[in-house]
Every structure is written in structure tokens, then in C-alpha cells.
Amino acid sequence: MKRILLLLALLSLACGTAYATADMPVNVSIWYPFSLNQDEDVSVNFNLSLLRGKVGRVQGLDLAGLASEVHDGLDGLQFSGIAGVIGDDLNGFQFSGIAGIIGDNGHGGQFSGFANVVGDDFHGIQNSGFANVVGSDLTGMQIGGFANVVGTDLTGMQFGGFANVVGTDLTGMQIGGFASVVGTRLKGVQISGFANVVGEGFEGIQIAGFANVTGGEMGGLQVGVANVAGENTGVQIGVYNRAEEQAGIPIGMILRSRYDEDIDVVVYGSNLAAINAGAKFETNDWYSMLSIGYNNLEQEIDESLLFAWHFGHHFPRDDFYVDLDLGVLHIDNESLFKTADNDREAAQCRLIIGHEFYSGMKIFAGGGLTWLYDRETEEGENLPLFMAGISFR
């Protein structure tokens, strides 16, 4: 008992030296109002609550077995077995077994097993097992096992096991297991397992397992299965890329914009496949061509399908045009839709010259180089490529 009293005396002396003079240097509570303080608005330097404590302000150290409530504010440290509540500002650190709550502003750190909540602005770090919430602006970092939420602006980083949300602007980074959302503008990086969403403008990088969406101008990089932007002035990489106004580079299989009216149907033959048919998607003079070919002429295999994707740039000149592209092919020989040793993979580089002889109808011819990889021999070879065909919409 003497050692405990000596420890309390030393703590009160340290707190009284480090912080401004309080109404009571030391306060001890069992369950308020069973405590030394009978005034809940009293200020103390050292507050010890065996179960639950309640004071006005702490300028030093606050320890609670279950919960502690500090009405006005805390300058220092707070440790609570279940919950710590600060009605006004925190200047320091709050550690809670389940939840930490700050009614107004905070400078420092919040760490809890379940959730942290700040009513207004926060400067520092929040780390919780489930969720972190800041009502207004955050300058710093949030790490949440499930979700992080900032009501207005974030300058810093969010790491959420499931989702991250910023109400207006983000300058920094979001990494979410499922989704990350910014209400207005993003300058930085979003990485999520499923989707990233920015309400208006975006400068930086979006990487998602499925979809990236930017409502306004996208001036950076989007990488996902599907990418959507109001205006693209950067680079989109995905299976489906769309922008209402496409002024950037969309690399993918399906390319669309507000000004695309139709899709070109393409039919052509080559020295690799007797007949090929597919679709050509074009926007901002970038295009993607998806096609299926039949009858492998190079190996003289009738029962063969060739699946191809080419991506390139369109150079128009009056009624003539030049297309330059790169492509990949899978050649499915004989036992169709089954992996076989005689199947082949290929890569192509093509130069195509075309002429629009009637509205929407074009003839074209070209050539290039095909690199073929033979699974059976595990060897590759280069072959010249010749092709000609027609397209219409």
C-alpha cells in the first residue's frame, strides 16, 4: 500500500511539473461519484479510475480499468480498458480496449480494439480493429480493420480492410480491401480489391481488381477490368475503357466514348488464317480489334480457330488511313477448346493501309511480322504476314 501511495505521489509530482496547475493533482475513483472528486468539472493531473471515472479536464495521465469520461479536454495520455471519452480536445494519445471518442479536435494518436471517433478535425494517427471516423478534416493516417471515414478533407493515408471513404478531397493514398471512395477530388493513389470511385477530378493512380470510376477529369493512370472517366487525359488500362471525352490513351479490348456512334465490323483473310471476322472499337484515334479466325493455313489444319486481339493507332488522311498495331493470338488446333501440344501462341506487328470508298465502308490491305511459339517443340519462329479485307459499320 505504501508503494502504491508513493507511486501516486511521484506521478502527481511529475504531472504537476509537466502540465499547468490543476484543481486536484491526483484523483482516484472507484465508480463515479464514488471518488475523491465530487465535482465532475474538476481538472486533475493524474486521474485513476478503478472502474469508471469522470472529471472535467486531465493535464497529465488518465488511467481507467473500464471507462473514463473527460468533459473538457485532455493534454497527455489516456488508457481505458473499454472506452475513453474526451468531450473537447485531445493533445496527446488515447488508448482504449474497445472505443476511443473525442468530441472536438485531436492532435496525436488514437488506438483502440474496435473503433475511434473524432467529432471535428484530427492531426495524427488512428488505428483500430474495426473502424476509424473523423467528422471533418484529417491530416495524418487511418488504419482500420474494416473501414475508415473522413467527413471532409484528408491529407495523408487510409488503410482499410474493407473500405475507405473521404467526403471531399484527398491528397495522399487510399488502400482498401474492397473499395475506396473520394467524394470530390483526388491527388494521389487509390488501390482496392474491387472498386475505386472519385466523384470529380483525379490526378494520380487508380488500381482496382474490377472497376475504377472518376466522374470528372482523369489526369493519371487507371488500371482495372473496367475504367470509366468523365474526361480522360491520362492512360486507362483494362478490358473495358470508357470516357465521355477521350483525350488520353485507352489501352484495352473495348474502347468507348460519348462520340462513338458505331462499331466497325471487320472481315479479312491472311496467310495465317483463311478467314477472320471481328469488331473494331476506335476512340481518339486509338483502336482495339477483337477477331476470330478459321482454317490454319500456315500449318494446313482445317479444324482450327484463331483468337486475336490487336491494339494500335489510327492515322487518318482524307479518305485514306494508316493503322499501326501490335497483337497477340491463341491458335487452337484440332481438339478445339482443349489445351493440346499442337496449339500455338503468337504475337504480331501490323501496318495496314485502308481507303473509305463509301460512307462507313472501307477496304484495306497490309502486312507485318508474326512470331509463333510452338508448345510441342517449345521453339519460336518468325513469319511474314500478309492480309487484306473489308470493314463496315
Secondary structure, 3 states (H helix, E strand, C coil): CHHHHHHHHHHHHHHHHHCCCCCEEEEEEEECCEECCCCCCCEEEEEEEEEEEEEEEEEEEEEECCEEEEEEEEEEEEEECCEEEECCEEEEEEEECCEEEECCCEEEEEEECCEEEECCCEEEEEEECCEEEECCCEEEEEEECCEEEECCCEEEEEEECCEEEECCCEEEEEEECCEEEECCCEEEEEEECCEEEECCCEEEEEEECCEEEEEEEECCEEECCEEEEEEECCEEEEEEEEEEEECCEEEEEEEEECCCCCCEEEEEEECCEEEEEEEEEEECCEEEEEEEEEEECCCCEEEEEEEEEEEEEEEEECCEEEEEEEEEEEEEECCCCCCCCCCEEEEEEEEEEEEEEECCEEEEEEEEEEEEEECCCCEEEEEEEEEEEEEEC
